[in-house]
Amino acid sequence: METEVEGKKSNNFTIAALIGEKRCADEFSDNIEPLKKLVENTGENDETEKNSCISSGSEKMVGIKCKLETIELWEKFHELGTEMIITKSGRRMFPTLRVSFGGKGLLNNEKYSVLLDIVAVDAKRYRYAYHRSCWLVAGKADPALPNRFYPHPDCNIMTGEQLSKQSISFEKVKLTNNMLDRNGHIMLNSMHKYQPRIHLVRRKEGETKAIKNLEGEEYRTFIFQETEFIAVTAYQNQLITKLKIDSNPFAKGFRDSTRLSDNHDADGAKISLASTNLLQTPSFAETGKILSRSSF
C-alpha cells in the first residue's frame, strides 16, 4: 500500500529533537525564509506576554493589537512542525485560528472587517523522511493556486467596540487542493509550507461590498509564526497525529485506543490506518502590497 511521502518544514520537530538529538539541520536550515520577508514591515512588532505578532500596514492603525488565542496549543504543534490536512471537499483546521483585537488604535465607532488568507512561506516543496523523522526540501514549489481572502462569515462588518468585546474564530474555514473549488475554501498545494495572515480592514463610510484585495484599503496585517504549517493529504509525523488526537475534542473516541476501525470526525470523514502505521486523520476545519507572490 503506497503512502504519501511528501512533506513539510521541520526545525525542532523531529522525534530525535524531542530527545535532545540534533538531526537534519543542514538539509533545511538554509532553506527557510525569515518570516519577516512575508511582510512589508511598516509597523512595530507586538510582543505581549507570550503573544508574539508581526504586524504591518496602515500607520493610522499601528496602535491596534491582535492576540492569538490558545497560543500554548499552537506552540506545541509548532514545535513538532504543524501539519494541516487538505482534501478536495475541504477540511477544517486544527488548531483553530482564533484571535482578539484591542489597543488604542481600535476606534469604537469605526467599522472594520476581519479577513484571513494563507500564503506560501517559500518557493519550495517538501517531503518527510520517515527513516530520519524530519522534513527535507524536495524541490521547487508547484505553481501557486489562486490566493483568496476568507472573510469571517459571522462578522463581515463590525464596530471597534464589538471587536474589542469578543474573540474572532475562523473555525469554519476549510482547506482544499481542488483547483476548481467554488465554495470559497482556501486552495493550497500539498507538501508546501504556508503562513496564515489576519487582516483587519477599516471600512469606508457606507461601504458593504466584499473585499477582493487590499489595494486602496486602510488595513493592518497580523502574522503569528506559531501558526505556520505544511499542507498534507495524510499526516506524516506520528507525533502530530498523536497530539491532534489528544488535543482535539472531536477525536476523543480515539484516545487510549489500541484498535482503529472505521470512524468519522465532525466532517463525517473516515479515519484509516496507513501501511506506515500513520493515522490518516481528517482535520476540521498578492495580497496588496504585503506579498509579492502569492481536522483534526
Residue pairs with C-beta under 8 A, 6 or more apart in sequence:
1 274
1 275
2 275
3 234
3 274
3 275
3 276
3 278
4 190
4 232
4 233
4 234
4 236
5 127
5 128
5 130
5 236
6 125
6 126
6 127
6 128
6 138
6 190
6 191
6 232
6 236
7 126
7 127
7 128
7 129
7 135
7 136
7 138
7 191
7 230
7 232
7 236
8 81
8 82
8 83
8 126
8 128
8 135
8 191
8 192
8 193
8 229
8 230
8 231
8 232
8 236
9 28
9 32
9 81
9 121
9 126
9 135
9 193
9 228
9 230
10 24
10 28
10 81
10 134
10 135
11 28
11 32
11 81
12 79
13 78
13 79
13 80
13 81
13 134
13 135
13 237
13 239
14 23
14 24
14 81
14 132
14 133
14 134
15 133
15 238
15 239
16 22
16 23
16 132
16 133
16 134
17 23
18 80
18 239
23 132
23 133
23 134
24 129
24 132
24 134
24 135
24 136
27 134
27 136
27 137
28 134
28 135
28 136
28 137
31 122
31 124
31 137
32 121
32 122
33 121
33 122
35 54
35 121
35 195
35 223
35 225
35 228
36 54
38 54
38 119
38 121
38 195
38 197
38 223
38 290
38 291
39 54
39 55
39 56
39 221
39 223
39 290
39 291
40 56
40 289
40 290
41 54
41 56
42 56
42 57
42 59
43 55
43 56
43 57
43 59
43 62
43 220
44 55
44 62
45 52
45 53
45 54
45 55
46 52
46 53
46 54
46 55
46 65
46 66
46 222
47 53
48 65
48 67
50 71
50 72
50 75
51 67
51 68
51 71
51 224
52 224
52 225
52 226
53 65
53 66
53 67
53 68
53 222
53 223
53 224
54 222
54 223
54 224
54 225
55 62
55 66
55 220
55 221
55 222
55 223
56 220
56 221
56 290
57 199
57 219
57 220
57 221
57 290
58 202
58 218
58 219
58 220
60 105
60 202
60 218
61 105
61 200
61 202
61 218
61 219
61 220
62 105
62 220
63 103
63 104
63 105
63 106
64 101
64 102
64 103
64 105
64 106
64 200
64 220
65 101
65 102
65 103
65 105
65 106
66 99
66 100
66 101
66 198
66 200
66 220
66 222
67 99
67 100
67 101
67 102
68 74
68 98
68 99
68 224
68 226
68 227
69 98
69 99
69 100
69 167
70 95
70 96
70 98
71 224
71 226
73 95
73 247
74 82
74 95
74 224
74 226
74 227
75 226
76 243
76 247
77 95
77 226
77 229
77 240
77 243
78 225
78 226
78 227
78 228
80 237
80 239
80 240
80 243
81 135
81 230
81 237
81 240
82 227
82 228
82 229
82 230
82 240
83 229
83 230
83 231
83 232
83 235
83 236
83 237
83 240
84 91
84 93
84 94
84 175
84 194
84 229
84 230
84 231
84 232
84 283
84 285
84 295
85 91
85 175
85 232
85 233
85 234
85 235
85 281
85 282
85 283
85 295
85 296
86 175
86 176
86 177
86 188
86 190
86 231
86 232
86 233
87 175
87 176
87 177
87 233
87 269
87 282
88 176
88 177
88 178
89 176
89 178
90 174
90 175
90 176
90 178
90 181
90 183
90 185
91 174
91 175
91 176
91 267
91 269
91 282
91 283
91 284
91 285
91 295
92 171
92 172
92 173
92 174
92 175
92 266
92 267
92 283
92 284
92 285
92 295
93 170
93 173
93 175
93 283
93 284
93 285
93 295
94 244
94 247
94 248
94 283
94 284
94 285
94 295
94 296
95 247
96 169
96 170
96 171
96 284
96 285
97 116
97 169
97 170
97 171
97 173
97 196
97 198
97 227
98 167
98 168
98 169
98 170
98 171
99 114
99 167
99 168
99 198
99 222
100 166
100 167
100 168
101 163
101 164
101 168
101 200
102 164
105 220
106 112
106 160
106 163
106 164
107 160
108 159
108 160
108 161
108 164
109 159
109 160
109 161
110 159
110 160
110 202
110 203
111 157
111 158
111 159
111 160
111 202
111 203
112 157
112 158
112 159
112 160
112 163
112 200
112 201
112 202
112 203
113 151
113 152
113 156
113 157
113 158
113 200
113 201
113 203
113 211
114 151
114 152
114 155
114 158
114 163
114 168
114 198
114 199
114 200
114 201
115 149
115 150
115 151
115 152
115 198
115 199
115 201
115 211
116 149
116 150
116 152
116 170
116 173
116 186
116 196
116 197
116 198
116 199
117 147
117 148
117 149
117 150
117 186
117 196
117 197
117 199
117 287
118 175
118 186
118 188
118 194
118 195
118 196
118 197
119 147
119 194
119 195
119 197
119 286
119 287
119 291
119 294
120 141
120 144
120 192
120 193
120 194
120 195
120 293
120 294
121 193
121 194
121 195
121 228
122 141
122 193
123 140
123 141
123 293
124 137
124 138
124 139
124 140
124 141
124 192
124 193
125 137
125 138
125 139
125 140
125 141
125 142
125 189
125 191
125 192
126 135
126 136
126 137
126 138
126 191
126 192
126 193
126 230
127 135
127 136
127 138
127 191
128 134
128 135
128 136
128 236
128 237
129 135
129 136
130 236
130 276
133 237
135 230
135 236
138 191
141 189
141 192
142 189
142 192
144 189
144 293
144 294
145 179
145 187
145 188
145 189
146 187
146 294
147 286
147 287
147 294
148 184
148 186
148 187
149 199
149 211
149 212
149 213
149 287
150 170
150 173
150 184
150 186
151 210
151 211
152 168
152 170
153 172
155 162
155 163
155 168
156 208
156 210
157 203
157 208
170 285
171 284
171 285
172 285
173 185
173 186
173 285
174 183
174 185
174 186
174 285
175 185
175 186
175 188
175 231
175 283
175 285
176 183
176 185
176 186
176 187
176 188
177 187
177 188
177 189
177 190
177 231
177 233
178 185
178 187
179 187
181 187
188 194
188 231
189 231
190 231
190 232
190 233
191 230
191 231
191 232
192 230
192 231
193 228
193 229
193 230
194 228
194 229
194 230
194 231
195 223
195 225
195 227
195 228
196 223
196 224
196 227
196 228
197 221
197 222
197 223
197 287
197 290
198 221
198 222
198 223
198 224
199 214
199 219
199 220
199 221
199 222
199 287
200 219
200 220
200 221
200 222
201 211
201 214
201 217
201 218
201 219
202 217
202 218
202 219
211 217
213 287
213 288
214 287
214 288
214 289
214 290
215 288
215 289
217 288
219 288
221 290
234 274
234 278
234 280
235 241
235 244
235 278
235 279
235 280
235 281
236 278
238 277
238 278
238 279
241 278
241 279
241 281
244 251
244 281
244 283
244 295
244 296
245 251
245 254
245 255
245 279
245 281
245 296
246 255
248 284
248 295
248 296
250 265
250 266
250 284
250 296
251 265
251 281
251 296
253 263
254 260
254 263
254 271
254 279
254 281
260 271
260 272
260 273
260 279
262 270
262 271
262 272
263 270
263 271
264 270
264 271
265 271
265 281
265 282
265 283
265 284
265 295
265 296
266 284
267 282
267 284
269 282
270 282
271 279
271 280
271 281
271 282
272 279
272 280
273 279
273 280
274 280
281 295
281 296
282 295
282 296
283 295
283 296
284 295
284 296
285 295
286 292
286 293
286 294
287 294
